[in-house]
Protein backbone atom coordinates (compact mmCIF):
# COMPACT_ATOMS: atom_id res chain seq x y z
CA UNK A 1 0.00 0.00 0.00
CA UNK A 2 1.26 3.51 -0.78
CA UNK A 3 1.23 6.21 1.92
CA UNK A 4 2.12 9.91 1.93
CA UNK A 5 3.48 11.71 4.98
CA UNK A 6 1.85 15.07 5.69
CA UNK A 7 4.88 16.36 7.56
CA UNK A 8 7.72 15.71 5.09
CA UNK A 9 5.51 15.35 1.95
CA UNK A 10 7.27 12.15 0.87
CA UNK A 11 5.61 9.01 -0.49
CA UNK A 12 6.53 5.49 0.66
CA UNK A 13 5.25 1.92 0.40
CA UNK A 14 4.31 -0.43 3.24
CA UNK A 15 3.58 -4.13 2.98
CA UNK A 16 0.27 -4.70 4.76
CA UNK A 17 0.67 -8.49 5.07
CA UNK A 18 3.17 -8.16 7.92
CA UNK A 19 2.18 -4.77 9.34
CA UNK A 20 3.59 -4.18 12.84
CA UNK A 21 3.56 -1.38 15.40
CA UNK A 22 6.87 0.12 14.21
CA UNK A 23 5.33 0.49 10.73
CA UNK A 24 3.13 3.33 12.01
CA UNK A 25 5.97 5.83 11.56
CA UNK A 26 7.27 7.54 8.44
CA UNK A 27 10.65 6.04 7.38
CA UNK A 28 11.95 9.50 6.39
CA UNK A 29 11.06 11.77 9.32
CA UNK A 30 9.72 9.36 12.03
CA UNK A 31 6.37 11.13 12.10
CA UNK A 32 3.56 8.91 13.39
CA UNK A 33 1.08 8.84 10.52
CA UNK A 34 -1.26 6.25 12.09
CA UNK A 35 -3.42 7.89 14.73
CA UNK A 36 -5.67 5.92 17.07
CA UNK A 37 -9.39 6.28 16.39
CA UNK A 38 -11.43 8.03 19.05
CA UNK A 39 -15.05 7.26 19.82
CA UNK A 40 -17.21 10.38 19.52
CA UNK A 41 -19.00 11.47 22.67
CA UNK A 42 -22.60 12.60 22.60
CA UNK A 43 -23.08 16.24 23.48
CA UNK A 44 -25.63 18.97 23.06
CA UNK A 45 -24.51 22.31 21.72
CA UNK A 46 -25.56 25.34 19.76
CA UNK A 47 -24.52 25.68 16.15
CA UNK A 48 -24.43 29.28 14.99
CA UNK A 49 -22.74 31.36 12.39
CA UNK A 50 -19.64 33.37 13.18
CA UNK A 51 -20.01 35.11 16.56
CA UNK A 52 -18.55 38.31 15.12
CA UNK A 53 -21.38 38.48 12.56
CA UNK A 54 -24.36 37.23 14.58
CA UNK A 55 -23.86 37.75 18.32
CA UNK A 56 -27.43 37.15 19.51
CA UNK A 57 -26.48 33.91 21.30
CA UNK A 58 -23.80 35.56 23.46
CA UNK A 59 -24.84 37.15 26.75
CA UNK A 60 -23.44 40.63 27.23
CA UNK A 61 -22.91 41.39 30.93
CA UNK A 62 -22.75 45.11 30.22
CA UNK A 63 -26.42 45.23 29.24
CA UNK A 64 -29.07 45.53 31.91
CA UNK A 65 -31.75 42.92 32.23
CA UNK A 66 -35.44 43.79 31.91
CA UNK A 67 -35.83 44.08 35.71
CA UNK A 68 -32.90 46.49 36.05
CA UNK A 69 -33.96 48.89 33.28
CA UNK A 70 -35.05 52.31 34.49
CA UNK A 71 -38.31 53.77 33.16
CA UNK A 72 -37.96 57.25 34.61
CA UNK A 73 -35.13 59.53 35.73
CA UNK A 74 -36.86 59.85 39.11
CA UNK A 75 -36.27 56.15 39.87
CA UNK A 76 -32.47 56.53 39.81
CA UNK A 77 -30.84 56.06 43.22
CA UNK A 78 -28.01 58.59 43.25
CA UNK A 79 -27.26 58.50 46.99
CA UNK A 80 -23.91 56.79 46.39
CA UNK A 81 -22.88 59.71 44.12
CA UNK A 82 -23.43 62.36 46.79
CA UNK A 83 -20.65 63.23 49.23
C-alpha positions, 0 to 999 in steps of 0.5 A, spaced: 500 500 500 502 507 498 502 512 503 504 519 503 506 523 509 503 530 511 509 532 515 515 531 510 511 530 503 514 524 501 511 518 499 513 510 501 510 503 500 508 499 506 507 491 505 500 490 509 501 483 510 506 483 515 504 490 518 507 491 525 507 497 530 513 500 528 510 500 521 506 506 524 511 511 523 514 515 516 521 512 514 523 518 512 522 523 518 519 518 524 512 522 524 507 517 526 502 517 521 497 512 524 493 515 529 488 511 534 481 512 532 477 516 538 469 514 539 465 520 539 462 522 545 454 525 545 453 532 546 448 537 546 450 544 543 448 550 539 450 551 532 451 558 529 454 562 524 460 566 526 459 570 533 462 576 530 457 576 525 451 574 529 452 575 536 445 574 539 447 567 542 452 571 546 450 574 553 453 581 554 454 582 561 454 590 560 447 590 558 441 591 563 436 585 564 429 587 563 428 588 571 434 592 572 432 597 566 429 604 568 423 607 566 424 614 569 429 619 571 426 619 578 427 612 579 435 613 579 438 612 586 443 617 586 445 617 593 452 613 592 454 619 588 453 624 593 458 626 598 
